């Protein structure tokens, strides 16, 4: 990135209108969203405020602990577990957020230092207004 690009505001490339889940949703809702949409991060919101995040990796780690043998019954059991497990039990609770006026350089620093791949973008009242991902940065830089 050039100096000019480093000072670009997050609002210029973030994804607005984010698909979200709530803490009391069940993990089968998360499964359905990941299957239907080409996304890898779901902010968890309560009354519009970010309270957590669920990544596709979190979801896959959860599935990894399920039944190893694929049978019709095991699929039924696994689906029952997903229907009973709440998002709040799986989500990452301590989430770093950025503001729309923060720079791409700041976002890139968080991604590099913390190995994050997505950061929710919030307004002054901590209400979710978008999300920025490493994919957004790569698309901006090389797209």
N, C-alpha and C positions, 0 to 999 in steps of 0.2 A: 504494500500500500504506500502511496505517496503521502506526504505531509497533509495535503488537502483531504485525501481519503480518510486518514486517521482521525481527522477532526469532524468527519461526517457524523451527524447525529443518528442515534439508533432509530429514531422515528422514521428516517428516510428509507430504511430497509427492513424494518421489523414486519412480522406478519400480524395484522390486526384481526379482529373477529376470530379469536382462538376457540377451538373446541375444548371444553373443560368438563371435569367431573366434580362431584361434591363428595365430601368425606363419607357420607352415609350411602353412597352408591355402592353397588356390589361389583366385584371384579369381573363378572360376566359382562357388565356394561363396558368396562375397559377393553376386554377381549373383543367385543363387537366393534368398538371404535377403531382399534388397531387393525382389525381385519378389513374394515370398510374404507379407511382413509390412509393415505400415504404419509402418516405422521409417526413420530417416535417419542413424543413427550406430551403429557397431558397435565396442565396445571390443575391443581385441586383448589377450588374456591368455595368460600362460605360467605354469603352476603356480599359477593363481588370481590372480596379480599383473598389474596393468595395465602393458603395455609399449608400447601405442600405441592409435590409434583410426583407423577408416576411416569417412569420411562419404559420404553419397550423392553429394555434390558431387565428392569425390575420384574416385569410381567414374565419374561422368559425364565428368569431365575426361579420364580414361583412355580411355573410349569415343570421345570426340571426336577423339582421335588415330588412330583406326582408319580402315579403308577408307571412303572417301566414297561410292563407288558401291555401291548395294545390289544384289548379285547372290547367287545361291545359293552360289557359291564364296567370295565375300567373307565371308559369314556363317560359313562353315566355318573360314576362316582366323582370323576374329575369335574364334570359340569356342575354337580351338586356342591362341590367345594367352592367353585368360583361364584356360585349363586349365594353362598353363605358368608364369604369372606368380604369384609368391607374395605373400601379404598383406604380409609384412615389407618388400617392395620398394615398396609403395604407401602404407602407413600413415604417419600423422604420429607421429613417435617421441617428441617432447617433449610430454607430456600433463599438463595441470594437473588435479589431483584435489582433491576436497573430502571432508571427513568428515561423518558423519551428524549430528553436533551443530553443524556450521557453520550459519550463518543464511541465510535467503533473501536478505537484503540483501547478504551477501558474494557469493553466487552471481550476483545481478543485477549487482554491480559487475564481476565477471569477464566476464560476458556483454557488458556495455556497453564496457568498456575494451579487450577483446581480440577482439571480434566472434566469439566462440565461440557455438555453439548447443547444445552439450551438454558436460557435465562428468561423468566417472565419479566415483562415491562409493565410498570405500574405508574399511576399518576400520583399527585401530591397527597391524595387521600388513601394511598395504598390499594387502589382499585385496579384490577387487571385491565390493561388496554392493548396488550400485544405480547408477542414472544419473539426472541431473536435466537437463532441457532447457528452452529458452526457452518451449516449448509448455507444459511443466508450470507454469512461473511464470504464464503468461497464463491458463491454466485455473484456477489457484488464485486469482488476482486477480479474474477476471471470469467464472468458470464457474459 
